[in-house]
Amino acid sequence: MDQLKDQMIEEAWSKESITGVEINIIERMIGCRTVEAVESSISYARFLRLSGLTNDNYPLFLKLLEVENHYVIDSLLGDKDPFLLLSSIHPNNYVLLSSFKLLTNWHPGGIYPKTLAIVVGVMQAAYCSPKDGYKIYNVSISDINNLGKHLNKELGQDDPNNRTVLNILDWLGSLAGTTDNPDIEQMARQANSIRAFFFDKRKKMEDVIPQVLLVKSDYIAKEIAPKKVFVD
């Protein structure tokens, strides 16, 4: 009888079904919709940081960047420069695709500036050599618009995030006139146009980037604060 019971339990709870429950719990946790979830995510981010970034776990670091809670990102960063958080990971298609997806999903102002710095830091490493970077991930006009929408004209070019985005646009824009590929040419021209509009005080960014992409948000307004925070 006990053997039959054990068999029934095993059939009800396979390794796959248990893994599914675990994934569901983690997804709810990093959704950060409750104080408990936020505190759990902070602990999880701290655990990842202390474990160290490797080629085996960097997708988990990227996944945490989706968390719209600056307490979690601070826990992931510790005292590390956000632009360099993922610098030990050689740029590849997965990390760049994930980064551009994040830029696409975020509204201007709707993401913690340090989180944005982590993402553009990845792109900075990839596109400082634009031809090589483009071979890894083919940047589209849509990608360029979703990068450029995070420029904050009010903060000027000395803002670290603005400066990095402008550099990336400059590098990609340098591909204009270097190839017969129309996709590269159009992308490069758009990069140069966005950069020019940023520096021209007479022009508005919505005249070069689709206005729907420039709808602003506020990351502070929608985040939940924890009751307790780890102090390292």
MARLUM-770768 format. One record per residue (C-alpha): residue in one letter; residue number from 0; x, y, z. Coordinates in Angstrom, 3 decimals, decimal comma. Layout:
BEGIN
+----+-----+----------+----------+----------+
! aa !   i !     east !    north !       up !
+----+-----+----------+----------+----------+
!  A ! NUM !        X !        Y !        Z !
...
+----+-----+----------+----------+----------+
END
This chain:
BEGIN
+----+-----+----------+----------+----------+
! aa !   i !     east !    north !       up !
+----+-----+----------+----------+----------+
!  M !   0 !    0,000 !    0,000 !    0,000 !
!  D !   1 !    2,827 !    2,411 !    0,921 !
!  Q !   2 !    4,486 !    1,628 !   -2,378 !
!  L !   3 !    1,296 !    2,506 !   -4,252 !
!  K !   4 !    1,031 !    5,780 !   -2,294 !
!  D !   5 !    4,612 !    6,704 !   -3,148 !
!  Q !   6 !    3,981 !    5,955 !   -6,803 !
!  M !   7 !    0,857 !    8,145 !   -6,839 !
!  I !   8 !    2,749 !   11,023 !   -5,202 !
!  E !   9 !    5,605 !   10,689 !   -7,689 !
!  E !  10 !    3,137 !   10,751 !  -10,580 !
!  A !  11 !    1,420 !   13,851 !   -9,165 !
!  W !  12 !    4,704 !   15,648 !   -8,435 !
!  S !  13 !    7,235 !   14,979 !  -11,145 !
!  K !  14 !   10,529 !   16,880 !  -11,287 !
!  E !  15 !    9,073 !   18,985 !  -14,093 !
!  S !  16 !    5,955 !   19,954 !  -12,111 !
!  I !  17 !    8,042 !   20,879 !   -9,045 !
!  T !  18 !   10,346 !   22,976 !  -11,239 !
!  G !  19 !    7,268 !   24,665 !  -12,686 !
!  V !  20 !    6,071 !   25,626 !   -9,185 !
!  E !  21 !    9,523 !   26,960 !   -8,309 !
!  I !  22 !    9,640 !   29,087 !  -11,463 !
!  N !  23 !    6,147 !   30,410 !  -10,752 !
!  I !  24 !    7,168 !   31,447 !   -7,234 !
!  I !  25 !   10,315 !   33,185 !   -8,500 !
!  E !  26 !    8,306 !   34,997 !  -11,186 !
!  R !  27 !    5,854 !   36,240 !   -8,543 !
!  M !  28 !    8,744 !   37,233 !   -6,295 !
!  I !  29 !   10,569 !   39,353 !   -8,870 !
!  G !  30 !    7,261 !   40,898 !   -9,888 !
!  C !  31 !    7,690 !   42,939 !   -6,661 !
!  R !  32 !    3,960 !   43,546 !   -6,219 !
!  T !  33 !    4,024 !   43,073 !   -2,423 !
!  V !  34 !    6,377 !   44,085 !    0,385 !
!  E !  35 !    7,227 !   40,421 !    0,947 !
!  A !  36 !    8,076 !   39,935 !   -2,735 !
!  V !  37 !   10,288 !   43,033 !   -2,727 !
!  E !  38 !   12,182 !   41,883 !    0,347 !
!  S !  39 !   12,620 !   38,408 !   -1,140 !
!  S !  40 !   13,875 !   39,888 !   -4,412 !
!  I !  41 !   16,375 !   42,042 !   -2,528 !
!  S !  42 !   17,732 !   38,930 !   -0,810 !
!  Y !  43 !   17,839 !   37,057 !   -4,119 !
!  A !  44 !   19,712 !   39,926 !   -5,801 !
!  R !  45 !   22,182 !   40,061 !   -2,916 !
!  F !  46 !   22,742 !   36,307 !   -3,166 !
!  L !  47 !   23,484 !   36,621 !   -6,892 !
!  R !  48 !   25,920 !   39,481 !   -6,294 !
!  L !  49 !   27,778 !   37,580 !   -3,582 !
!  S !  50 !   27,839 !   34,459 !   -5,766 !
!  G !  51 !   29,595 !   36,446 !   -8,492 !
!  L !  52 !   28,809 !   37,013 !  -12,148 !
!  T !  53 !   29,766 !   34,121 !  -14,446 !
!  N !  54 !   29,091 !   32,922 !  -17,980 !
!  D !  55 !   26,706 !   30,384 !  -16,452 !
!  N !  56 !   24,522 !   32,760 !  -14,429 !
!  Y !  57 !   24,546 !   36,098 !  -16,277 !
!  P !  58 !   21,031 !   35,488 !  -17,737 !
!  L !  59 !   19,752 !   35,650 !  -14,128 !
!  F !  60 !   21,377 !   39,079 !  -13,736 !
!  L !  61 !   19,685 !   40,194 !  -16,964 !
!  K !  62 !   16,358 !   38,809 !  -15,718 !
!  L !  63 !   16,634 !   40,889 !  -12,547 !
!  L !  64 !   17,004 !   44,039 !  -14,635 !
!  E !  65 !   13,319 !   43,596 !  -15,498 !
!  V !  66 !   12,502 !   44,271 !  -11,842 !
!  E !  67 !   11,100 !   47,772 !  -11,595 !
!  N !  68 !   12,318 !   48,384 !   -8,057 !
!  H !  69 !   15,466 !   50,342 !   -7,300 !
!  Y !  70 !   15,997 !   48,636 !   -3,929 !
!  V !  71 !   16,458 !   45,335 !   -5,758 !
!  I !  72 !   18,865 !   46,871 !   -8,293 !
!  D !  73 !   20,899 !   48,498 !   -5,505 !
!  S !  74 !   21,157 !   45,086 !   -3,835 !
!  L !  75 !   22,352 !   43,554 !   -7,107 !
!  L !  76 !   24,951 !   46,279 !   -7,614 !
!  G !  77 !   26,387 !   46,756 !   -4,151 !
!  D !  78 !   29,207 !   49,283 !   -4,589 !
!  K !  79 !   29,927 !   48,325 !   -8,225 !
!  D !  80 !   29,785 !   50,883 !  -11,032 !
!  P !  81 !   26,521 !   50,089 !  -12,898 !
!  F !  82 !   28,157 !   50,719 !  -16,283 !
!  L !  83 !   30,603 !   47,903 !  -15,494 !
!  L !  84 !   28,299 !   45,375 !  -13,824 !
!  L !  85 !   28,251 !   43,048 !  -16,854 !
!  S !  86 !   31,664 !   44,047 !  -18,236 !
!  S !  87 !   33,183 !   40,609 !  -17,606 !
!  I !  88 !   30,661 !   39,037 !  -20,028 !
!  H !  89 !   31,849 !   39,211 !  -23,620 !
!  P !  90 !   29,139 !   40,871 !  -25,772 !
!  N !  91 !   27,000 !   38,291 !  -27,529 !
!  N !  92 !   23,697 !   38,163 !  -29,394 !
!  Y !  93 !   21,713 !   37,069 !  -26,332 !
!  V !  94 !   22,901 !   39,845 !  -24,042 !
!  L !  95 !   22,436 !   42,548 !  -26,699 !
!  L !  96 !   19,004 !   41,272 !  -27,767 !
!  S !  97 !   17,940 !   41,203 !  -24,107 !
!  S !  98 !   19,264 !   44,731 !  -23,600 !
!  F !  99 !   17,398 !   46,191 !  -26,563 !
!  K ! 100 !   14,211 !   44,409 !  -25,430 !
!  L ! 101 !   14,533 !   46,111 !  -22,051 !
!  L ! 102 !   14,999 !   49,519 !  -23,677 !
!  T ! 103 !   11,903 !   48,843 !  -25,782 !
!  N ! 104 !    9,772 !   47,849 !  -22,791 !
!  W ! 105 !   10,790 !   50,801 !  -20,604 !
!  H ! 106 !    9,264 !   54,264 !  -20,902 !
!  P ! 107 !   11,548 !   57,307 !  -20,637 !
!  G ! 108 !   11,905 !   58,088 !  -16,932 !
!  G ! 109 !   10,126 !   54,865 !  -16,054 !
!  I ! 110 !   13,248 !   52,988 !  -15,110 !
!  Y ! 111 !   15,845 !   53,486 !  -12,379 !
!  P ! 112 !   18,823 !   55,422 !  -13,871 !
!  K ! 113 !   21,274 !   52,830 !  -12,527 !
!  T ! 114 !   19,348 !   50,074 !  -14,304 !
!  L ! 115 !   19,548 !   52,064 !  -17,531 !
!  A ! 116 !   23,277 !   52,524 !  -16,910 !
!  I ! 117 !   23,773 !   48,750 !  -16,668 !
!  V ! 118 !   22,081 !   48,206 !  -20,029 !
!  V ! 119 !   23,815 !   50,999 !  -21,940 !
!  G ! 120 !   27,085 !   49,856 !  -20,361 !
!  V ! 121 !   26,604 !   46,522 !  -22,160 !
!  M ! 122 !   25,985 !   48,337 !  -25,456 !
!  Q ! 123 !   28,952 !   50,615 !  -24,908 !
!  A ! 124 !   31,246 !   47,579 !  -24,728 !
!  A ! 125 !   29,719 !   46,087 !  -27,880 !
!  Y ! 126 !   29,480 !   49,122 !  -30,158 !
!  C ! 127 !   32,688 !   51,010 !  -29,360 !
!  S ! 128 !   33,809 !   48,975 !  -32,380 !
!  P ! 129 !   30,614 !   49,468 !  -34,420 !
!  K ! 130 !   31,342 !   47,081 !  -37,288 !
!  D ! 131 !   32,188 !   44,245 !  -34,921 !
!  G ! 132 !   29,225 !   45,066 !  -32,684 !
!  Y ! 133 !   26,824 !   45,105 !  -35,621 !
!  K ! 134 !   28,017 !   41,638 !  -36,641 !
!  I ! 135 !   27,074 !   40,366 !  -33,177 !
!  Y ! 136 !   23,636 !   42,008 !  -33,169 !
!  N ! 137 !   22,138 !   43,834 !  -36,172 !
!  V ! 138 !   20,770 !   47,083 !  -34,779 !
!  S ! 139 !   17,561 !   48,251 !  -36,480 !
!  I ! 140 !   15,998 !   51,705 !  -36,787 !
!  S ! 141 !   13,475 !   50,597 !  -34,157 !
!  D ! 142 !   16,344 !   49,693 !  -31,820 !
!  I ! 143 !   17,951 !   53,095 !  -32,413 !
!  N ! 144 !   14,678 !   54,878 !  -31,614 !
!  N ! 145 !   14,229 !   52,864 !  -28,425 !
!  L ! 146 !   17,787 !   53,726 !  -27,390 !
!  G ! 147 !   17,430 !   57,400 !  -28,269 !
!  K ! 148 !   14,133 !   57,790 !  -26,416 !
!  H ! 149 !   16,012 !   57,421 !  -23,122 !
!  L ! 150 !   18,019 !   60,602 !  -23,749 !
!  N ! 151 !   16,996 !   63,329 !  -21,320 !
!  K ! 152 !   17,582 !   66,629 !  -23,088 !
!  E ! 153 !   17,014 !   68,593 !  -19,884 !
!  L ! 154 !   20,018 !   66,961 !  -18,186 !
!  G ! 155 !   22,433 !   67,777 !  -21,006 !
!  Q ! 156 !   25,354 !   65,828 !  -22,416 !
!  D ! 157 !   27,266 !   65,659 !  -19,109 !
!  D ! 158 !   24,725 !   63,305 !  -17,565 !
!  P ! 159 !   26,451 !   59,863 !  -17,510 !
!  N ! 160 !   23,561 !   58,023 !  -19,150 !
!  N ! 161 !   23,114 !   60,715 !  -21,807 !
!  R ! 162 !   26,829 !   60,720 !  -22,536 !
!  T ! 163 !   26,925 !   56,946 !  -22,968 !
!  V ! 164 !   23,847 !   56,854 !  -25,207 !
!  L ! 165 !   25,276 !   59,698 !  -27,316 !
!  N ! 166 !   28,551 !   57,802 !  -27,687 !
!  I ! 167 !   26,730 !   54,668 !  -28,827 !
!  L ! 168 !   24,725 !   56,698 !  -31,355 !
!  D ! 169 !   27,935 !   58,340 !  -32,562 !
!  W ! 170 !   29,688 !   54,990 !  -33,070 !
!  L ! 171 !   26,734 !   53,444 !  -34,895 !
!  G ! 172 !   26,242 !   56,637 !  -36,895 !
!  S ! 173 !   29,836 !   56,359 !  -38,119 !
!  L ! 174 !   28,729 !   53,367 !  -40,231 !
!  A ! 175 !   26,887 !   55,748 !  -42,581 !
!  G ! 176 !   28,480 !   55,734 !  -46,026 !
!  T ! 177 !   30,646 !   52,700 !  -45,289 !
!  T ! 178 !   28,456 !   49,996 !  -46,820 !
!  D ! 179 !   25,964 !   49,206 !  -49,577 !
!  N ! 180 !   23,649 !   47,585 !  -47,034 !
!  P ! 181 !   20,510 !   49,807 !  -46,911 !
!  D ! 182 !   19,547 !   48,566 !  -43,431 !
!  I ! 183 !   22,885 !   49,683 !  -41,974 !
!  E ! 184 !   22,762 !   52,971 !  -43,865 !
!  Q ! 185 !   19,254 !   53,874 !  -42,657 !
!  M ! 186 !   20,030 !   52,825 !  -39,089 !
!  A ! 187 !   23,244 !   54,890 !  -39,058 !
!  R ! 188 !   21,495 !   57,963 !  -40,476 !
!  Q ! 189 !   18,790 !   57,721 !  -37,815 !
!  A ! 190 !   21,464 !   57,471 !  -35,113 !
!  N ! 191 !   23,109 !   60,624 !  -36,452 !
!  S ! 192 !   19,751 !   62,428 !  -36,689 !
!  I ! 193 !   18,798 !   61,649 !  -33,078 !
!  R ! 194 !   22,197 !   62,832 !  -31,894 !
!  A ! 195 !   21,899 !   66,072 !  -33,904 !
!  F ! 196 !   18,400 !   66,773 !  -32,559 !
!  F ! 197 !   19,633 !   66,283 !  -29,004 !
!  F ! 198 !   22,305 !   68,960 !  -29,399 !
!  D ! 199 !   20,062 !   71,407 !  -31,284 !
!  K ! 200 !   18,121 !   73,453 !  -28,719 !
!  R ! 201 !   15,697 !   74,592 !  -31,409 !
!  K ! 202 !   14,535 !   71,058 !  -32,165 !
!  K ! 203 !   12,361 !   68,641 !  -30,208 !
!  M ! 204 !   13,092 !   64,941 !  -29,847 !
!  E ! 205 !    9,545 !   64,050 !  -30,918 !
!  D ! 206 !   10,402 !   65,428 !  -34,363 !
!  V ! 207 !   12,965 !   62,657 !  -34,891 !
!  I ! 208 !   11,646 !   59,845 !  -32,645 !
!  P ! 209 !    8,000 !   58,644 !  -32,849 !
!  Q ! 210 !    6,042 !   60,523 !  -30,197 !
!  V ! 211 !    4,420 !   57,340 !  -28,879 !
!  L ! 212 !    7,867 !   56,184 !  -27,721 !
!  L ! 213 !    8,477 !   59,381 !  -25,766 !
!  V ! 214 !    5,554 !   59,015 !  -23,346 !
!  K ! 215 !    7,153 !   59,543 !  -19,939 !
!  S ! 216 !    6,754 !   57,510 !  -16,770 !
!  D ! 217 !    8,070 !   57,648 !  -13,206 !
!  Y ! 218 !    9,762 !   54,595 !  -11,737 !
!  I ! 219 !    9,377 !   55,861 !   -8,161 !
!  A ! 220 !    5,598 !   56,282 !   -8,447 !
!  K ! 221 !    4,909 !   52,610 !   -9,114 !
!  E ! 222 !    7,428 !   50,821 !   -6,895 !
!  I ! 223 !    6,819 !   49,249 !   -3,493 !
!  A ! 224 !    9,319 !   49,889 !   -0,705 !
!  P ! 225 !   10,540 !   47,088 !    1,584 !
!  K ! 226 !   10,166 !   47,242 !    5,361 !
!  K ! 227 !   13,634 !   45,805 !    5,894 !
!  V ! 228 !   16,813 !   46,207 !    3,820 !
!  F ! 229 !   20,079 !   44,270 !    4,099 !
!  V ! 230 !   23,064 !   46,368 !    5,187 !
!  D ! 231 !   26,366 !   44,830 !    4,047 !
+----+-----+----------+----------+----------+
END
